[in-house]
């Protein structure tokens, strides 16, 4: 329970930083999605048999919907599906190395962005192929670079904890 | 055992579906509550982000500043000449209005609002005025220089979402200074494309693009952007024209919502 309360507060801080502070730093048309990066990392380092990441994904998805023009519920659904998909991939990959991280990152990041815009265009009954243009290459690259930096930091901290 | 797990899974699934439906139905109220309580923090973060970004930009762009300065001096000299002409025209206009007995009315009814955050979907901004202040969906949003920023997409009691004109779903009719009408479409990044302009129409770089009242989306005469690049190919009967927007999200702290026009 404490863990989930922590994520309620942690993701709230992340979304405030993401939507108000980081939005001024556009990297070639891409913006950092801190919540999505945090979720991918948490899921990557979590035991694939554990299910707590699904609830954490719902919390993150809720904030992403509230602080955007998406319908509330759309990010929750897409993120839960993406975490499910990521767990399936991780079950097959076993190893927690950088290549597997990049693979999972790309699947979840691109899948979420396409999925959420696709779902929202369906919900407003004005379906078009515009959602395919929503995911910019720069957006993927800058989020991946930031994700990798946090990945190395996460790994370093985990190793330190193991040693102690 | 199997059926028990299956029952739990079904119950969780039904609960999630009901929760999402409930969230969808009460979405506006939820967004409004979050906005109301987050507004003071978001405002601080927004200012902090804006100042940090400007500081970083000034360091990164130090080399080009001198060149920019020179260009601005030249542009300023040209503008000063134009100001003289405009002043003269204004005087004439004033005399004509008085002669015709027309009242000098304000062009629009405006509502000032503060920008507090950028949407996670990267295509909209949030402002701190909502339905309590008379804001309605579809109202145009401009800056103090009459530059079009976007239009109200969603309204809560104390907040509104402004969809930017650069969003890829954005499309509206515009006019060039030679009177030619075209369609402007958002490209996602702070850039627009001007479409349906035939090859035989002369368009120059730097030409201003303004709104027209056709379709009733925006009032006439709002500045949309300036022509940035023109390409003519045999493949299409129309020119490919890029238009740069004239607002900078980093500089936006306050905007005006046109409540009546």
Boltz contact constraints between the chains, C-beta under 6 A:
constraints:
  - contact:
      token1: [A, 16]
      token2: [B, 41]
      max_distance: 6.0
  - contact:
      token1: [A, 16]
      token2: [B, 42]
      max_distance: 6.0
  - contact:
      token1: [A, 16]
      token2: [B, 45]
      max_distance: 6.0
  - contact:
      token1: [A, 19]
      token2: [B, 117]
      max_distance: 6.0
  - contact:
      token1: [A, 19]
      token2: [B, 118]
      max_distance: 6.0
  - contact:
      token1: [A, 19]
      token2: [B, 120]
      max_distance: 6.0
  - contact:
      token1: [A, 20]
      token2: [B, 42]
      max_distance: 6.0
  - contact:
      token1: [A, 20]
      token2: [B, 45]
      max_distance: 6.0
  - contact:
      token1: [A, 20]
      token2: [B, 46]
      max_distance: 6.0
  - contact:
      token1: [A, 20]
      token2: [B, 117]
      max_distance: 6.0
  - contact:
      token1: [A, 21]
      token2: [B, 45]
      max_distance: 6.0
  - contact:
      token1: [A, 21]
      token2: [B, 48]
      max_distance: 6.0
  - contact:
      token1: [A, 21]
      token2: [B, 49]
      max_distance: 6.0
  - contact:
      token1: [A, 23]
      token2: [B, 118]
      max_distance: 6.0
  - contact:
      token1: [A, 24]
      token2: [B, 49]
      max_distance: 6.0
  - contact:
      token1: [A, 24]
      token2: [B, 50]
      max_distance: 6.0
  - contact:
      token1: [A, 24]
      token2: [B, 53]
      max_distance: 6.0
  - contact:
      token1: [A, 24]
      token2: [B, 250]
      max_distance: 6.0
  - contact:
      token1: [A, 25]
      token2: [B, 53]
      max_distance: 6.0
  - contact:
      token1: [A, 29]
      token2: [B, 189]
      max_distance: 6.0
  - contact:
      token1: [A, 31]
      token2: [B, 122]
      max_distance: 6.0
  - contact:
      token1: [A, 64]
      token2: [B, 120]
      max_distance: 6.0
  - contact:
      token1: [A, 66]
      token2: [B, 31]
      max_distance: 6.0
  - contact:
      token1: [A, 66]
      token2: [B, 34]
      max_distance: 6.0
  - contact:
      token1: [A, 67]
      token2: [B, 120]
      max_distance: 6.0
  - contact:
      token1: [A, 68]
      token2: [B, 119]
      max_distance: 6.0
  - contact:
      token1: [A, 68]
      token2: [B, 120]
      max_distance: 6.0
  - contact:
      token1: [A, 68]
      token2: [B, 121]
      max_distance: 6.0
  - contact:
      token1: [A, 69]
      token2: [B, 119]
      max_distance: 6.0
  - contact:
      token1: [A, 69]
      token2: [B, 121]
      max_distance: 6.0
  - contact:
      token1: [A, 69]
      token2: [B, 124]
      max_distance: 6.0
  - contact:
      token1: [A, 69]
      token2: [B, 153]
      max_distance: 6.0
  - contact:
      token1: [A, 69]
      token2: [B, 161]
      max_distance: 6.0
  - contact:
      token1: [A, 71]
      token2: [B, 24]
      max_distance: 6.0
  - contact:
      token1: [A, 72]
      token2: [B, 23]
      max_distance: 6.0
  - contact:
      token1: [A, 72]
      token2: [B, 24]
      max_distance: 6.0
  - contact:
      token1: [A, 72]
      token2: [B, 27]
      max_distance: 6.0
  - contact:
      token1: [A, 73]
      token2: [B, 20]
      max_distance: 6.0
  - contact:
      token1: [A, 73]
      token2: [B, 23]
      max_distance: 6.0
  - contact:
      token1: [A, 73]
      token2: [B, 24]
      max_distance: 6.0
  - contact:
      token1: [A, 130]
      token2: [B, 168]
      max_distance: 6.0
  - contact:
      token1: [A, 133]
      token2: [B, 168]
      max_distance: 6.0
